[in-house]
Amino acid sequence: MSLSEVRIIDLPKILDRRGNLSIIEECKHIPFQIARTYWIYDVPGGEKRGGHAYRENKEFIVALSGSFDVILDDGREKKTFSLNRSYYGLYVPNGLWREMNNFSTNSLALVLASTPYNPEDYVWDYKALLSSK
């Protein structure tokens, strides 16, 4: 995969004086069916998350609260995406090295995944990922 497939997706935003609402529907707002949902929170200052790629899994990442950076690398190019709004998210296809850092205090990252958890899907060795391309 290449970074050309990565994109920020704007989510519907319903404005209301009582508070705003946004929604995510599988295969409508994001390009896959949701098989797993997880969230990342209480990340200590200076810590990083990720540091791996997936063989099959695709993800959609939303900053529900606070902010953080997602760094993606396809072996030729590296790009940083700063997420800080709950009404858009980052579509990350499989095969890209990913790291998350610069978590603000009380940040909450929601991750929607296309596959159930499978430890065999993870690529933990950056050099192995590059040699498989």
C-alpha positions, 0 to 999 in steps of 0.5 A, a space after each residue: 500500500 501507499 500513502 496515496 490511499 490514506 485520507 481524512 474523511 469528514 463525518 456528518 455533523 449535526 449542529 444543535 444548540 443542545 450539543 452537536 452530534 456526529 455519526 459513523 456508518 460502516 461502508 457509508 462513511 468509512 470504506 469497510 465493515 467494522 469488525 472491532 472497535 477499541 480506544 486508546 486513553 490515559 497515554 502518559 506524556 511522551 509515550 508512543 502507541 503503534 509501532 507496527 503495520 497490519 497485513 490485512 486490517 484497515 482502520 479508521 481513527 478519530 480523536 474523540 477528545 483532545 489531540 494526537 498525531 498519527 505518523 504513517 510510513 509506506 517505505 518511500 514516504 512518511 507523513 504526519 496527520 494531526 487529529 484534533 476534531 471529533 467530526 473527522 477521522 483518518 482512514 488507514 489502509 493495511 500495509 502501512 507502518 503506523 505510530 501515534 504520538 503527541 497525545 494531549 492530556 485527556 485525549 481519547 482515540 477511537 479506532 474502528 478496525 476491519 478485522 477481529 483481533 489477530 496477533 498473526 496480522 501484526 508486522 512488528 519488524 519495520 525492515 520485514 515490512 519493507 522487504 515484503 513490498 
